[in-house]
Amino acid sequence: MMRISLILSGMFVLLGSSGGFAHPGIHEGKTPILFAPTLFGAYSLGSGDFSFQSVPGWCQLPESRPLGNTHGGIVRDEKGNIYFNTDTTKSILVYSEDGKFVRSFADKYPAVHGMLLRKEKGEEYIYAAHLAGKQVVKFRLDGTVVWTLGLPKESGKYEDNPGAYNPTAVTVGPNDHLYIADGYGRNWIHEYTQERKYVRSFGGTGDDPGKFRTCHGMAVDERGEKPCLLVCDRENRRLQRFDFSGNLIDVPITGLRRPCAVSFFGDHVAVAELEGRVAILDKEFKIVTLLGDNENRAHWANNGVKPEDWIDGIFTAPHSCCFDDKGNLYVMDWNASGRISKLKKK
């Protein structure tokens, strides 16, 4: 059982208000202004090699810049900067390791969903599943757009309704091919070459192994003898593994709480579960420890939990997570006000 110990109690100050937003919808209307907490709570959580202490107030907000609905991903660059996105025109925000705002970019691309940060020929890029634009965008870290890739017409999966395509994740395999998950659409994963030439689609909607009910997030798993594609099959509450030709390898774990995204640290993987916790799994996909397990089921997968009801070290709707090279873990809750947490590895 997860152990949580209070070190210092805290409170939050909120100006403005917000209602709930139906997942996977896009946050519309006015964004509440959330100011940094005035007094913070710090907690210990996890166990063994994956013991953490929460870092209260890590995500300090710059003046006049409300965070906004967090419904995306988190990535980290070589300098240690943390990138995450919101559904506002701030889009992708950059923070230092100590939680200070650095800059924002991609203002013309609000509502980015999943992201991948990848180094290619000495330069780092962000691949982003732009949910609102129904496309994938490749950015330089200065915000310059390298290319965009829209509806996979060649797949033949959307001829009756092109609007059904709603990409949630993108990753790049060791073959440099792109893999794009239509997680909020028809549950196909589409493969393209790096030159954006269509190769194939696999998956589709269903409960059988190899099918999906919301192929939400995915990543390349390099821990085994051969790299593979690890997919969060959210509404089937499981993870699935595929080779890079789209063939199912296995279903290594079931019974999760709606897994949304994964992040690797050595032989372990963190799984952001929308129903109020983050699970750490070992190489055999056995649970090592659970983080931030929320006993209040009314908060699970609830976009409208207000900041005054947050408890430091307890999650409401983990939507993404990201390890840094020290094993510290950053977690995004799907939240209308916007919530990013840092857990410092002990």
Secondary structure, 3 states (H helix, E strand, C coil): CCCCEEEECCECCEECCCCCCCCCCCCCCCCCEECCCCECCEEEEEECCEEEEECCCCCCCCCCCCCCCECCCEEECCCCCEEEECCCCCEEEEECCCCCEEEEECCCCCCEEEEEEEEECCEEEEEEEECCCCEEEEEECCCCEEEEECCCHHHCCCCCCHHHCCCCEEEECCCCCEEEECCCCCCEEEEECCCCCEEEEEECECCCCCCECCEEEEEEECCCCCCEEEEEEHHHCEEEEECCCCCEEEEEECCCCCEEEEEEECCEEEEEECCCEEEEECCCCCEEEEECCCCCHHHCCCCCCCHHHCCCCCCCCEEEEEECCCCCEEEEECECCCEEEEEEEC
